[in-house]
Amino acid sequence: NHVSSICSTWGREHFKTFDGDVYQFPGMCEYNLVSDCHESHQGFSVHIKRKEKDGGPTISYLAVTINEHLFHLSKSKVTVNYEEVALPYHKGGVQVENNAVYIKLQSKVGFTIMWNRDDAVMVEIDNDFANQTCGLCGDFNGVPVYNEFIHNGRKISPIEFGNKHKTHRPNDDCEDPYEEEEELLETATVSDSCKKFQTTCEQTFLSKSWSSCTQLIKPEAYIQACVKDMCGCTNDSTNDFCVCSTLSEFSRQCSHAGGQPPNWRTPQFCAKQCPYNMVFEESGSPCMDTCTHQDTSSLCEDHKMDGCFCPSGTVFDDLSERGCIPQSECQCKHDKIYNPGEVFRQHREECTCFEGIWDCISLETPATCAIEEGSHFTTFDGKTFTFHGECYYTLAKVESKDKASPKFTLLAQLVPCAHQEYDTCLKALKILLNNDKNNVSEIT
């Protein structure tokens, strides 16, 4: 259970701090979500900007600063220091990847960001930053309310707390939400007109199917968020955004806490579309087996999360992008793509593509040794040298490898050439079969 190191925002205006406070802040400016604030040199910061889209808020971009590098994440592209980069991006201790549901930024500085390209962002941070952060995510000191919602000894409202973390940008005339007569965090109540949704939300979150989650996470704050969501919708309680955003967040938090959220979505209720033939699951391993990396899931240490996954018994085809296929249909790659059963030959190997892996055998090819002009030699291994002699010399001697293979010795006679004073010539070859001096074949 590591929800105590996770901060998140979702839906119309909901936030959960590292320390577990759930509050509402409807600001639409750019705000500091989390930064390390206790260093003379700020190591990282995460800024967030919402905008209205089709009557509901969505996150338009995230601006992430890590040392001297600015990562700007939007739905259409990712830039690093204002230059667009292709994903996946791996450089300088930072990974930026995307899948069917999330854009993920992970830094060796010690934090991970997950954005669903819509309303929800999650930041998970190392415990090394305890009591060192500021922003809408809070101070990460492990104590609710203190000191996020205490200012100069007085309790402040979530609106005032949120407004303190506005990012001041040149020529930005964005206005903060109005602070007057805002309720304090612990006294926030649901209006009478919204109470009719209380029963619906309670029945959902307290149902038996969610029991593994409610045993790990107190559901009350999410029930209240659900009521506010449904109350804020325009007479359309079936609107997915109104009903689904807080359910989705509770499901994510449940996975982080080590629970098993149910597959609560249906084609008619909060449905999620997946590419190819992938299926959506509320809690699955984010490390997906592919044709080129078939053991990824077995080596995975990342916690489970919601997303699009391959059905059981299949792997993702990351070579030809055919979606999820049986491992037996996986292709192989070497300069080009080979289908299962196709053969690739190189040097002394013959490789057959089998379930995405090359199955190679060694090909025994004959080796040659040569004498040229009676003094220039080339060994079986390709080494060349020059030698002048006047005698019989052993060119090769072979002992029997098995009972069926013969023994033999090959001798060469070198002598001075008749008409060349300083050169030697090959005069004769002798072959001793079974190394028997009485069984000699001679070539002159």
N, C-alpha and C positions, 0 to 999 in steps of 0.2 A: 504494500500500500504506500504509494508515494504522492498522494494528492496534496500533501502538505508542501510539496515543492512545485506545485502547478498553479499558475494564475490563468484565468480565462475570461473571455467576453463573448457574448452570444446574443442572438435575438435583437429586439428593438433597442435595449439599453442596459442589459444585465452584465454585471461584473462579479467575479469571485477573486478575492485577493489570495496571496500565498497563505495567509493566516486563517482563511476560511470564511471571511465576511462576504456575504452576497448582498450587493446593493445595486441600485438603479441610477444611471447617469446618462441623460439623453443628449449630451454635447455632440455637436456635429463639426467641431473644429479639429485641428490636428493636436493630439495630446501625447504626452510622454506615458507610454504604457508601463515600461520598466527600464530603469537605468541603474548602473552601479554609481552610487552617489557619495561614497566615502573615500574616494581616492583623489589625489591631486590631479591625476590624469584619468579622465573617464574612459574606461576600457570598452564599454558598449552601451548602446541605448536602442530601444525599440519604440518607434512612434506609430500612431495609428490614426487614420482619418476615415470617418464615415460619411456617407451621402445618401440622399433619398433616391430610391429607384422603384418605379412602379408602385408607389404608395407605401413602400416599406424600406427601412434602412438597410444598407449593405456597406461593407468595408471597401472603400475605393482603393486604398493602398496601404502598405507598411513601409516605413523607412527605418532601416536597421544600420546603425553605425557600429563598426568593429574596428577599434584603433583608427587607422586613417582611411578606412574603406567604407563607402556608403552603398548599401544594397537597397534598391528600390523595387519592391515587389508589387506588381499590379496583376489584374486578371489576364492581361494580354501579353505582358512581357516582364522580364527581370533585367535590371541594369545594375552594373557595378561601376561606381564613379562615373555615372551618366552614359556609359557605353553598354548597349544591349549584349547579353550573353546567351548562349544556347544552354539548355538543360539536358542532362545533368551537368552541374558546374562543380568542379573539385579543385580548389586552389587556396593556398595560404591558410590551411586549417579550417576552411569553410566548405560545407557541402550544401548545394541547393538542388533539390530534386522535386519532381512532380509525379503524381499518379492520378488515377481517375477521380480521386476525391480531394486530395490535399496538395498544397505546396509546402515543402518541408525545408527549413534552413537549420543546419546544425553547425555549431562552432566549437572548436576546441577550447575557446575561452571558458565554456562551461554552461551553455544553454542551447535549447532547441525550441524552434517556433514551428507550429503547425497551423496552417490557414486553409479553411475549406473553400476559398475563393468566393465566399459569400458573406455570411454574418458572423462566423465563429473563428476566434483565434485562441490558441493555447500556447503558453510559454512555460517550459519546464526548465528549472535552473538548479545548478549544483548547490549543495549545502555550504560550500565555501563562501557563498555570498550572503549567508544568514546575517540579518541585521545590517545589511549594507545596501539595500535597494531603495529606490523611491519611484514614484509614479502611481498610476491608477492601480497597479498590482500591490501596492503597499510596501511596508518596510521589511517584511520577511523575518520578523523577530519571534514568530511562533505564538504571539499573543493577539487574539481578536480585539478589535476596536482600538487598542493602544498600539502605536500612537497615531494611526492613520486618522481617526475621527476625533482626535483631541488636538486643539490648537491653542497655544498660550493658556493652557489650563481649563479651557472650556470645550464642551462637546460641540462638534460642527456637523452639519448635514452632509449627506453624500454629494449634493450639488456643489456645496462650497468646497468640499474635498476635491471633487473632479475639476472644478474651475482652476484650482491652484496649479494644475499640471498641464495647462494649455501651453502649446509651443508657440512662441511669439515669432512669427515670420514676417518679413518685410512686405508691405502692401497688402497684408491680410486683414480684412475688415470683418472676419467671422465673429459673431457675437456669442458669448457664453450663455448657458441657461440662467434664468433669473433665480436668485437665491432666496428672496424674501419669503418668510413663513414656511420654509421647507421643513419637513419632518426629519427628526433625528433617526439614525440608523435603527436603534432598538425600539423606537416607538412607531415605526412605519406600519400603517394598518391598511386594510383593504376597504375601499369605500362600499357603502351599502349596496350601490347599484351593481357592484362586481361580485358580491357574495354569492350570487346565484351560480357562479362558476366554481365555487369552492368545492362542492360535492363532486363535480365531474373530475376536477384535478386530483382530489384525494383518492377517488376510486381508481384512477389510473396509476398513480405512484405507489399506492399501498396495496395493489393487487398482488396475488401470490406469485405471478410470473416475475415480478421485480424483487422478490424477497432476498435474493443473494446480494442485491444492491443496497436495499434499505437496511440490511444488517451491518453494512460497512459505512454508509453515508447517511447522515440525517436528512430526510427528504423535505423537512418543513420549508426551508428556504426555496427549494425548487417548486414546491406546491404553490407558494405565494407568487413566485415568478410566473408560473403557469396561469394563475388567476389574472395577473396583470396583463399577460399576453392576450388571453381570451377577451378580457374586458376592453382592451385597447383596439380590438378589431372591429371593423364596420359591419356589424350585424351578420357576419358570415363566420360562424364558428367552425366551418369546415376548411377555412383558409389554412393551407399547409403551414405558412410561416407563423401564424398565430399559435397553432397547437404544437407544431413539431420542433421548434427551435429549442425549447427548454427540455423536451423529452430527449432530443438528440444530445444535448449537453449532459444531462443526467446519465445517459448511456455511456458517454465518453468517460465521465468521472468514475463510473462504476468499473469500467475496464482498468483504469489507472489504479483503482483501489484493490484490484485483484478479484473483483466479482465477475459474474457471467450475465450480462444483460440479455434479455430475450430478443429474438428476432421479431420485433413488434410492428414492423412496417408491413403494409400490404399494398397491392397494386392500386388500391383506392385510397389509402391513408399514408401520407408522408413517404410516398414511393421514391426510391433512388434508382436512377438509370446507370447502368454499367456498360462500358464498351465491350466489343467482341461478344464472346459468350460467357463473360465473367458474371459472378453472382455477388450481390451485396450481403455482407454479414456485419452484425453489430460488434463482433469481437473476434478478430482473427489475427494471425501473425503478420506483421508488416513486411517480413522477409519472405519474398515469394520465390519459390523454385522456378527456374527457367531452364531452357534447353542447354544454355552454356554454363549455368551455375545451378546444378541439380541438388546440391546439399545445403543451400542457403538457409532453409527453415530449420534444419537440424542443428545449425551452428548459431542460430539467432538468439540474442540476449535481450532484444527490445520487447517492451510490454505490448500486449495485444491492443488493437484499436479497430474502429469501424472502417470499412472500406470495401473495395471491389476485389474479389479473390477468385482464383481458379477453383472449379469444382474438385472434390476429392478424386484422386487418381489421375489428375492431369497436371501439366506444367505449362508455363507461359512460353510461347514461341517468340523468343527475342531475336531471331535471325530473319525470318520472313514475315513477322508480325501477323500470324494467322490466328492469334488468340490462344485459348487454352486447348491443348492437344494431349493425347496419350504420349508418354515418354518414348514409346516405340516409334512414333512418327517424327521424332526430333531429327533435324538435319545437322550437318557438320560444316565447318568453314575452314578453308585453307586457300587464301587468295580469292576463291569463289565458294559458292554454297553447293554442297553435295547432298543428295537425297540418301535415305537409309539404304544400305546395300551397295552404294557406289564405291569405287575403289580409287585411291590416289596413290601413285608411286613416286618415290623420291629417293635417289641414291640407292641404298641397299635395303630399303624398307617398302613394304606394300601394306597400305592402311585401308581398312574397310570401315565405313560409317555405320555405327551400331548404336541406336538409341541416343544419338547426339554426341557420342564419344568415339574417337578414332581407336580402332582395334588393329594394332600393327604387328606384322611379323617381319623378321629379318630375311632378306633374300641372299642366299649364298651365290656370289658371282665368282667366276674363275679369276685368279690372280696370275699375272705374267711376270716373268723375269727375262731379261734380254742381254745378249752380248753383241756388240756391234763393232766391226772393224778390228776385232781381236783385242781391244783394250778399253772400250767404253761399256760400262755395266749399268743396268737399271735393276734395282731390287724389286721384290714382290710388292714392297710398300711404296714404290715410286721414287726412291732415292737414287740419284745418279752419281757415278764416280768413274775415274780413269785409273787403270792399273796395268802395269807391264810386268810380265813374268815369263819364266822358262821352266815349266813343270806341269804336272797334273794338279788341278785345283777342284775342290768340291764346289759345285754350283748349288746343289740342293741335296739334302739327305732327309728322308721321311721314315719315321718309325711307324709301325702299324697302329692306327687308331682303334681298330677292332680286328677280329679274326678274319673278316672278309677282305679287309684292305691290305694291299701288298706293301712290303717294305721295298725301298729302292734308293740307290745313290746315283747321282748324276755328276760325272766328272768331265772337266774340260782341259784339253792340253793346249797350253800357250807356248809358242816358240817365236824366236826372232824372225821377222819376215826376210825372205831371200833377197829382195831388191831394195829394202828400206832399212838402213843401218840402225835407226833409233826407234823402230816400231815393232809391235808384236802382232802375230796373226793366230787365229784359231785353227789348229791343225786337226784335232779329233775330239769326238765326244764318246764317252763310255757310259753305259747304263748297267749298273749292277742290280739285277732283279733279286729281291729278297736279301739284298746285301751279300750275295753269294759270289765270291771271286771266281768261281768256276762257271757262273752263269752270267756272262758278260756279252752285251751287244755293243759293237763299236761302229761309229760312223766317222769316216775320214774325208 
